[in-house]
Amino acid sequence: MALLAPEIMSTTSTCLQLDELNERSLQNHIPNRREVPRHIYLQSGTLEAATLQEIPSPSSELESQSQYQLESQRPGFTPIGEQCQRQELKQRALLLKAAREQYTLVTDHDIPSISQKGEILIKVAAIGLNPIDWKAPAFNFGIPSLPWVNGRDLAGTIVQVADEFESELQAEGKTTRRLRVGDTVLVPSTDYRDIRKAAFQEYAIATHFNAARIPSGVPVHVSASLGVAFVASVLALGVSFGLDLSSAERVPGPDFVRILRDIGENSGRIPDDIREECFSGKEEAERIKRGDWLAIWGASTTTGYLTIQLAKLAGLNVICVADVARHGKKLYHAGADLLVDRHNPERAIEIIRGVTEGKLRYALDIVGRETATLLQGALHDPTSSSTGDNEASANQTGKSHLLGLTGIPKEQDRNPAFAYHTVPIKLFHSSPAVGEGLVTWLEELLSAGALTLPETVHAEGGLGGINAALESLRDGTVSGKRIVVSI
């Protein structure tokens, strides 16, 4: 689905100008503009209700391909990717030139080139902002070198695919593939060390198994808010906790434990620093399963919101710790079985222990080390001398598991009877089998309408408005929503 941007993006090269013209020509084939309410614009630090004009996507993938093929038959038509290979063309991008500084908008950044088989070039239409986008420069981490381009979530249109990818498909006798030039896709850019894949630029590279097609009827700007949060949620549930997602109702997903076993722990195909997280403690007694309780601290975040829905599809009972007065209604409709207010942490732990009778074995913290340390107090402790825990221990067959998305308790605060986890995020971009399984499941979930999408806040100003939008994210002006920028 293409968005009618609030302003036409200026370009700095013939390549970009031609691409804009091509895009507008394609849009002329798509009738019936309609207005979609319930989106919020962010401007000068204030929130204003507004309406976003939207142009529906073609009714099917075939129609989309036919439009592109029709346009490509124009005399003199050259795909954008080929143009970019023939000459050193430039684009606009946000550069981080020094730590603890704001991003700088430049107009002469190189358009990235495809260099590996299976890669695609995407014209970026929308960017979803994440806390890491302001935390990385502010605290000087996750920056491989300077100057650098950041940005983890993007959505846009495929304008080129690797020639080697086409040849490989033909060699295997395949006549179709999942992604084609002209497809609209969302991309979680987890491979932050590859500057070509960063979101804060007009064109970005992605690997084919890290891009999910956006179904017609799903707005592009909302899709840009999903990626990294969805990846983190799925890997937390399906890898760290070992949940068999093939048991999910409506839209069965992958069993990542089985996929990883097929790959093999000693195959050399899983990065060394995440191998233990991927393979250790995946015996049946340790895997979370239908009917088990899962506690989420920070449930109102986008990752928490998606995790609730995926957990419910797989039959888990979900406890949500959040600001209930502010976010309770949304979490309830997402499927939460129990809402616990976060403002009295000690009481929150008591409530969780009481409701689960001290038998909770799986907990996910999305806030930070301090709350992760608190949350572990709600877990079943087989070494505890309390009567309730001793009774529970008789029925327990495995460890309790705590995953900290942004931090786990310090070594001295950990319980030796617990298993502590971090999300193996690089598994998404380093393993084709895992990445492909994850994005194809996301496509199916979106097509089936099985996910309620996050509420988004639309920040104006394109790439030039990202600094102001990140300040709103940093100071908490926007809570429980995702800020998205259209370019």
C-alpha positions in Angstrom: 0.0 0.0 0.0 1.4 3.4 -0.9 1.0 6.5 1.2 0.2 10.0 0.0 3.0 11.8 1.7 2.4 15.2 3.3 5.0 16.6 1.0 6.8 15.5 -2.1 10.3 14.3 -1.2 13.1 16.3 -2.9 15.7 14.3 -4.7 19.3 14.8 -5.5 19.9 12.7 -8.6 18.4 11.8 -11.9 18.0 8.2 -10.6 15.9 9.3 -7.7 13.8 11.7 -9.7 13.1 9.0 -12.3 12.1 6.6 -9.6 9.7 9.1 -8.1 8.2 9.6 -11.6 7.9 5.8 -12.0 6.2 5.5 -8.7 3.6 8.2 -9.5 3.0 6.6 -12.9 2.2 3.3 -11.1 -0.1 5.0 -8.7 -2.1 6.4 -11.6 -3.3 2.8 -12.2 -4.7 2.5 -8.7 -8.1 4.1 -8.3 -10.3 5.0 -5.4 -8.4 6.9 -2.8 -9.9 6.7 0.6 -9.4 8.3 3.9 -8.3 6.3 6.9 -8.8 7.9 10.3 -7.3 7.1 13.8 -3.8 8.2 13.1 -1.9 10.9 15.0 0.5 13.4 13.6 3.5 14.7 15.7 4.4 18.3 15.0 6.4 20.7 17.1 6.1 18.5 20.1 2.3 18.5 20.1 -0.1 15.7 19.3 -2.9 16.6 16.9 -5.7 14.3 15.6 -5.6 14.1 11.9 -6.5 12.0 8.9 -4.1 10.4 6.6 -5.0 10.0 2.9 -4.1 6.6 1.7 -4.0 4.9 -1.7 -5.0 1.2 -1.6 -2.6 -1.4 -2.9 -3.5 -3.4 -5.9 -6.0 -6.1 -5.1 -3.5 -8.9 -5.6 0.2 -9.6 -6.1 -0.5 -10.5 -9.8 -2.1 -7.1 -10.4 0.9 -5.4 -8.8 3.3 -7.4 -11.0 1.2 -6.6 -14.1 1.4 -2.9 -13.4 5.2 -3.0 -13.0 5.6 -5.1 -16.1 3.4 -2.6 -18.0 5.5 0.3 -16.8 8.8 -1.5 -17.5 7.8 -1.9 -21.2 8.0 1.9 -21.7 10.7 2.9 -24.2 13.8 3.8 -22.4 12.7 2.4 -19.0 15.7 1.2 -16.9 15.2 -0.3 -13.4 16.4 1.9 -10.6 18.9 -0.8 -9.4 20.6 -0.9 -12.8 20.8 2.8 -13.0 22.4 2.9 -9.5 25.0 0.4 -10.7 25.9 2.4 -13.8 26.9 5.5 -12.0 27.6 6.7 -8.5 24.2 8.1 -7.5 23.4 9.8 -4.3 20.6 9.9 -1.8 19.5 11.6 1.3 20.4 10.0 4.6 20.8 10.7 8.3 24.4 10.4 9.5 25.6 10.1 13.0 28.9 11.9 12.9 29.8 11.7 16.6 28.5 10.1 19.8 26.1 12.1 21.9 25.2 14.3 19.0 22.0 14.5 16.9 21.8 13.0 13.5 22.8 15.2 10.5 20.8 15.2 7.3 23.0 14.9 4.2 22.1 14.8 0.5 25.2 13.1 -1.0 25.2 9.7 0.7 25.9 6.8 -1.7 22.9 4.6 -2.7 23.9 1.1 -1.3 24.6 -1.6 -3.8 23.7 -5.3 -3.9 26.9 -7.3 -3.2 25.7 -10.7 -2.0 23.3 -13.3 -3.5 19.8 -13.1 -2.1 20.0 -9.4 -1.5 17.3 -6.9 -2.6 17.3 -3.1 -2.9 14.4 -1.3 -1.3 13.1 2.2 -1.8 12.2 3.2 1.7 8.7 4.6 2.2 8.3 4.6 6.0 10.6 4.2 9.0 9.6 2.9 12.4 11.5 4.4 15.4 12.9 2.3 18.2 14.4 3.3 21.6 17.8 2.0 20.4 17.8 4.8 17.8 18.3 7.5 20.4 20.0 5.3 23.1 22.9 4.2 20.8 24.2 7.8 20.1 23.3 9.0 23.7 25.2 6.2 25.4 27.7 5.4 22.6 27.0 1.8 21.9 26.0 -0.3 18.9 27.9 2.1 16.6 30.5 0.1 14.6 32.2 3.3 13.2 31.7 7.0 12.5 30.0 8.5 10.6 27.2 5.9 10.6 23.6 5.4 9.5 21.2 3.9 12.1 17.6 2.8 12.0 16.1 -0.7 12.6 12.6 -0.7 11.0 11.6 0.1 7.5 9.0 -0.5 4.9 9.1 0.2 1.2 9.1 -1.2 -2.4 11.6 -3.6 -3.9 13.3 -2.0 -6.9 16.1 -4.6 -7.6 17.0 -8.2 -6.8 20.4 -9.8 -7.0 21.1 -11.4 -10.4 22.8 -14.3 -8.6 19.5 -15.0 -6.8 17.7 -15.2 -10.1 20.3 -17.6 -11.6 20.2 -19.8 -8.5 16.4 -20.1 -8.7 16.7 -21.1 -12.4 19.4 -23.7 -11.6 17.1 -25.2 -9.0 14.2 -25.4 -11.6 12.1 -22.9 -9.7 9.7 -20.7 -11.7 8.4 -18.6 -8.9 9.8 -17.0 -5.7 8.5 -15.3 -2.7 9.7 -11.7 -3.5 9.7 -9.8 -6.7 10.5 -6.3 -8.0 7.5 -4.1 -7.2 6.5 -5.9 -4.0 5.9 -3.8 -0.9 7.7 -5.2 2.1 8.6 -4.5 5.7 12.2 -5.2 6.9 13.4 -5.6 10.5 17.0 -4.4 10.1 18.7 -6.4 12.8 22.1 -6.6 11.1 23.2 -3.2 12.4 26.9 -3.7 11.5 26.0 -3.5 7.8 25.4 0.2 7.0 23.7 -0.7 3.7 20.8 -2.2 5.7 20.1 0.8 7.9 16.7 2.4 7.8 17.6 6.2 8.0 18.1 6.6 4.3 16.1 6.7 1.1 17.3 3.3 -0.2 18.4 0.3 1.8 19.6 -3.2 1.2 17.9 -6.3 2.8 18.4 -10.0 2.5 15.5 -11.8 0.9 14.8 -13.9 4.0 14.6 -10.8 6.2 11.8 -9.1 4.2 8.1 -9.8 4.7 5.5 -8.9 2.0 2.8 -6.4 3.2 -0.7 -7.6 2.3 -3.1 -5.3 0.6 -5.2 -3.6 3.2 -2.3 -3.2 5.7 -1.0 0.4 5.8 2.7 0.7 4.9 3.4 3.1 7.8 1.9 0.7 10.4 3.9 -2.2 8.9 7.1 -0.2 9.5 6.3 -0.3 13.2 6.2 -4.1 13.5 9.5 -5.6 12.4 12.1 -5.7 15.2 9.4 -6.0 17.9 8.0 -9.0 16.1 11.4 -10.6 15.6 12.2 -10.1 19.3 8.9 -11.5 20.4 9.0 -14.6 18.2 12.7 -15.4 19.1 11.9 -15.0 22.8 9.0 -17.3 22.7 10.1 -19.8 20.0 13.8 -20.1 20.7 14.6 -18.9 24.3 11.5 -20.4 25.9 11.2 -23.2 23.3 7.5 -22.6 22.5 6.3 -24.8 19.6 4.6 -22.1 17.4 3.2 -24.8 15.1 0.5 -25.3 17.7 -0.7 -21.7 17.2 -4.4 -21.4 16.5 -5.7 -20.0 13.1 -2.2 -19.6 11.7 0.3 -22.2 12.8 3.9 -21.0 12.9 7.4 -22.6 12.8 8.8 -24.9 15.5 12.2 -23.2 15.8 13.6 -25.8 18.2 13.1 -28.4 15.5 14.6 -26.0 12.8 17.7 -25.4 14.9 18.1 -29.1 15.6 18.0 -29.7 11.9 20.7 -27.1 11.4 22.8 -28.7 14.1 24.7 -27.2 17.0 28.1 -28.0 15.6 27.3 -27.2 12.0 29.1 -23.9 12.1 26.0 -22.1 10.8 25.0 -20.6 14.1 27.1 -17.7 15.5 29.2 -18.8 18.5 28.0 -16.1 20.8 24.3 -17.2 20.6 24.8 -20.9 20.2 24.2 -21.7 23.9 21.0 -19.6 23.9 19.8 -21.5 20.8 20.5 -25.1 21.9 20.9 -25.2 25.7 17.9 -26.2 27.9 15.6 -27.2 25.0 14.6 -30.5 26.5 10.8 -31.1 26.5 10.6 -30.5 30.3 12.1 -27.0 29.9 10.0 -25.8 26.9 7.0 -23.6 27.6 3.8 -25.2 26.4 0.0 -24.7 26.0 -1.6 -23.9 29.4 1.5 -22.6 31.1 1.7 -19.1 32.6 3.9 -16.4 31.1 4.4 -13.0 32.9 5.4 -10.0 30.9 6.7 -6.8 32.6 6.4 -3.9 30.1 3.5 -5.4 28.4 2.3 -2.1 26.9 5.4 -1.8 24.7 5.1 -2.9 21.1 7.1 -6.0 21.8 5.0 -6.8 24.8 1.8 -6.1 22.9 2.8 -8.5 20.1 4.0 -11.1 22.6 0.6 -11.2 24.3 -1.1 -12.0 21.0 1.3 -14.6 19.9 1.3 -16.3 23.3 -2.5 -16.4 23.3 -2.5 -17.9 19.8 -0.3 -20.7 21.2 -2.5 -21.3 24.2 -0.5 -19.7 27.0 -2.0 -17.9 30.0 -0.6 -14.3 30.1 0.0 -12.0 33.0 0.7 -8.4 32.0 2.5 -5.9 34.3 2.0 -2.4 33.1 0.3 1.0 33.9 -3.2 -0.6 34.0 -5.1 2.7 34.2 -3.3 3.9 31.0 -3.0 0.7 29.0 -5.2 -1.8 30.6 -8.0 -1.6 28.0 -5.6 -2.2 25.1 -3.9 -5.2 26.9 -7.3 -6.7 27.8 -8.4 -6.7 24.2 -5.0 -8.2 23.2 -5.9 -11.2 25.3 -4.3 -10.6 28.7 -5.6 -13.1 31.3 -4.4 -11.0 34.3 -3.6 -7.3 34.5 -1.2 -6.2 37.3 -0.4 -2.6 37.9 3.3 -1.8 37.9 3.2 1.2 40.3 3.6 -1.0 43.4 6.2 -3.5 42.4 6.3 -5.5 45.6 2.5 -5.9 45.5 2.7 -6.9 41.8 5.0 -9.8 42.7 2.7 -10.9 45.5 -0.3 -10.9 43.1 1.5 -12.9 40.5 2.7 -15.5 43.0 -0.8 -15.7 44.5 -2.6 -16.2 41.2 -0.1 -18.8 39.9 0.2 -20.5 43.4 3.9 -20.0 43.2 4.2 -22.1 40.0 5.2 -19.5 37.5 8.1 -20.7 35.5 8.4 -18.3 32.6 8.8 -14.5 32.7 9.8 -11.9 30.2 11.0 -8.4 31.1 11.0 -5.7 28.5 11.9 -2.7 30.7 15.4 -3.1 32.2 17.6 -4.8 34.7 15.9 -3.4 37.7 12.5 -4.7 36.8 14.0 -8.0 35.6 15.5 -8.4 39.1 12.0 -7.7 40.6 10.3 -10.1 38.2 12.4 -13.1 39.1 10.9 -12.9 42.6 7.6 -14.1 41.0 9.1 -17.3 39.6 8.8 -20.7 41.2 11.9 -21.4 43.3 12.5 -25.1 44.0 15.1 -24.1 46.6 12.7 -22.0 48.6 11.7 -23.2 52.1 8.2 -21.6 51.9 5.4 -24.1 52.2 3.8 -23.0 49.0 6.9 -23.5 47.0 7.6 -26.9 48.5 4.1 -28.0 47.5 4.7 -26.6 44.0 8.1 -28.2 43.8 6.5 -31.6 44.0 4.8 -31.0 40.7 7.7 -29.2 39.0 10.0 -31.0 36.5 12.1 -28.2 35.2 13.8 -24.9 35.9 12.2 -21.4 36.0 13.2 -19.1 33.1 13.7 -15.4 33.0 14.4 -13.5 29.8 15.5 -9.8 29.9 15.1 -8.0 26.7 17.2 -5.0 27.8 19.0 -6.5 30.8 19.1 -9.4 33.2 19.9 -9.3 37.0 23.5 -8.8 38.0 25.5 -11.9 38.7 25.2 -11.5 42.5 21.4 -11.1 42.3 20.8 -14.3 40.2 19.2 -17.5 41.5 21.4 -20.5 40.6 18.2 -22.6 40.2 16.9 -20.3 37.4 17.8 -20.1 33.7 18.5 -16.6 32.4 18.0 -15.7 28.7 18.7 -13.0 26.2 17.1 -12.8 22.8 19.4 -14.2 20.1 18.5 -11.4 17.8 21.3 -12.0 15.2 19.8 -15.5 14.5 17.2 -13.7 12.4 19.8 -12.4 9.9 22.4 -15.1 10.2 20.2 -18.1 9.6 18.2 -18.3 6.4 16.0 -21.1 7.7 15.1 -19.1 10.8 14.7 -15.8 9.0 12.5 -17.3 6.2 10.3 -19.1 8.7 9.8 -16.0 10.7 8.9 -13.6 7.9 6.7 -16.0 6.1 4.7 -16.6 9.3 4.4 -12.8 9.7 3.0 -12.6 6.1 0.5 -15.3 7.0 -0.5 -13.6 10.2 -1.0 -10.3 8.5 -3.0 -11.8 5.6 -5.3 -13.7 8.0 -5.8 -10.6 10.2 -4.6 -12.6 13.2 -2.6 -9.7 14.7 -4.0 -6.4 16.1 -1.4 -3.9 14.9 0.2 -1.3 17.2 -1.2 2.2 17.3 1.2 4.5 15.4 2.1 8.2 15.7 3.0 9.8 12.4 6.0 12.2 12.8 6.1 14.8 10.1 9.2 16.1 8.3 10.6 12.9 6.7 14.2 12.2 7.4 14.6 15.8 8.7 12.0 15.2 11.3 13.5 12.2 12.9 15.6 14.1 15.5 12.6 15.8 16.9 10.6 12.6 16.9 13.3 10.7 18.8 13.2 13.4 21.5 9.5 12.7 21.9 10.4 9.0 22.2 13.1 9.8 24.7 11.1 12.1 27.0 8.1 9.8 27.1 5.7 12.0 25.3 4.6 9.0 23.3 3.8 5.9 25.4 2.4 2.6 24.2 2.6 3.7 20.6 5.1 3.5 17.8 6.4 6.6 16.0 6.6 6.2 12.3 8.1 8.6 9.7 7.1 8.7 6.1 9.7 9.7 3.5 
